[in-house]
Amino acid sequence: MRTKKLIVLLMAMVFTLGVAGLGFSAQEVKGTVLKIAGDKLTIQDSKGKEQTVKVKDMESLKEIKVGDMVSVKDGKVTKESS
């Protein structure tokens, strides 16, 4: 009986952590494009931190070049006005 409770508790914890992880994946990244490699952009934010993000909308990458200010949320790139 004790093992059964432990398994249920463990499954509840795994589910909770999995759902919490989904919330973090929808964060918005803003900054200057440092590198474009296929469907990935390397962006440097205002604090100097570099992040590589995967772009879902490849059509929007045609307008983006290194040095542009962009915003990426949920895989969608938006060019920011300077």
N, C-alpha and C positions, 0 to 999 in steps of 0.2 A: 504493500500500500504506500509506503514511504517513497519507493522508487517511482511509482506512478505520479505522485505529487511533484517530485523533482523533475521529471520529464515534462510535465505540463508547465511548470514554472520556467524551465529552460526554453521551451518553445515560445512562450509568451515574451520572454526577453529577446529572442532572436527576431520575432515579428516586430516588436517595438523598435529595435535598433534599425531594422530594414526600412521601416516607414520613416523614421527620423532621417535616414540617409537620403531619401528621395527629396526631402525639403531642402537640403543643402545643395543638391545638384541643379536647382533652378536659380542659382544666384546669377546676378548680372556682373559681367566683367567689362570695365571701361579702361581705355588707355590707348597707347600708341602702338601701332603694328610694327613689330621688329622683324618678323619673318612669316612668309606664306609658303607652306609646303603641302601641296595637295588640298585636302579638306581641313587642314589644321592651321590655326593662326597662333603665333606667339605674340603676346601683348604685354607691354610694360605699363603698370599702373602709375598713378601719381606719386606713390611711395617708393617706386623703383623696383617693385616686385614683378617678376616675370611669370606669366601663366600661359600655358598652351591649351587652347580650346578647339574642339571639333565643331565644324560648321555643317549644318544640315542642308542649308539652302545654298548650293554651289553657284547658282545664278547670281546671288548677291556678291560673290567674291570677284566678279568681273570688274566691279567698280572700285575695289579696294586695292591699295598699293602700300608698300612699306613707307612708314612715316605718317600715314593717316591716323586720325583720332577716330576710334570706333567704340561701339557698345555691342556686346554679345550677350544675348539672353535666350535660353532654350535652343541654342544652335542657330539663332538668327542674328545676322550681322547688320548693324545700322551705322552708317557713316555719320559721325558727329560734325556739326558745324564748328569751324575754328573761331 
